[in-house]
Amino acid sequence: KEILIEEGKGAEPLQVESPGLSGEEKGAESIIEDNECVEAFKEEVLMQYYENSELDQNNLFIDEFLRTCNQDRFEFYEIVMEYYKSKVALENTEKELKSLVEDFGRLKNTLWFTNINTVSASGVCCDRRSVSTSHRFEEAHFSTSGASNMKKVLNHIRDLVEKDLGHKSYLCQLARVHVDSYIFEMLTTLPYVKDIQPESPITAWPNDSIAPPLRSELDRLRHCISVLFSFERKPPPNPDFRSCLRAWLNCLLSHFIRVSTLRDHLFLLNHILRCPPGCCLNWASRYIQILSPSIVSIRRQPFRELFAGKIPDGVNPGILCRLVPPSAQPGSCSFSWGG
């Protein structure tokens, strides 16, 4: 902009000369002046300028996801549920044992009780003066009823430790080994998954470009991930079970995102978005991967072509899921601990 200062008496205001408008800008300005109200493009008109088959199929994908997000008939679900039930049974036994120990402590204080007695004596001294004295002392008594009750509590504690606690602790550890063994066997027997290294890159293959063997392996991984997320959607009251649950999810997801497709990333995003608020913030946010064209492709392609391709078409449904609140059909993602 060119600033012109006129000479004269006193302080003159500055005059700023704006640059001239081009012919196209003048034409656009005249159009806006002629039309008092500018109408927005309709959705049908916008679809002529940008067509994304993944966006068109996004609602169908979410509907299918809601129908299959609960894998309560899957073999892996039964194994995890068995571990949860054994963990709850062990926790209830530990609570009962703690209550009995507290009862023993209260009965221990009532096993002995004391009474304060006083012994008085009086007499006449040699000088014929009358004297008297008294002595106070505590007398201890053993409570036979308290000892009987304490014996019952100790016998109950002995039976609980020898029979229930040891047996349920063994069953709990055995159930956890079953879950660990199932995950280990699955990850070491799937041909495309067993060779994944920690430094392997994250993949986002086109949905229609994976081989049938890999598709079957991804289906099995998706089933197991859905099972664990069905437990994660309702945080369990037991912190030990929650830590095991997230350790298994971390193990599976670290393999899954390294052999996944674009739609698999959307599958994972929908699971995370349907967890309780704040539940997955600290550990699951790292698995939400936004894939974008590389710097080389950005420099070599025109700007308008950056938004046309399989990667942008696959990323846009994920952006839509973040902008629109997650929709869930009644009961589609519900979970009951009594199952």
Secondary structure, DSSP 4 states (H G I P E B T S, - for coil): -EEE----SSPPPPEEEPPPPPHHHHHHHHHHHH-SSPPPPPHHHHHHH---HHHHTHHHHHHHHHHHS--TTSHHHHHHHHHHHHHHHHHHHHHHHHHHHHHHHHHHHTSEEEEEEEEEEEEE-TTS-EEEEEEEEEEEEE-HHHHHHHHHHHHHHHHIIIIIIHHHHHHHHHHHHHHHHHHHHHHHH-TTTTT--TTPPP--B-TT-S-HHHHHHHHHHHHHHHHHHHHHTS--S-HHHHHHHHHHHHHHHHHHTTS-BHHHHHHHHHHHHTSPTTTSTTTTGGG-------HHHHHHS-GGGGGSSHHHHHHHHHHHHHHSPPP--TTTT---TT-
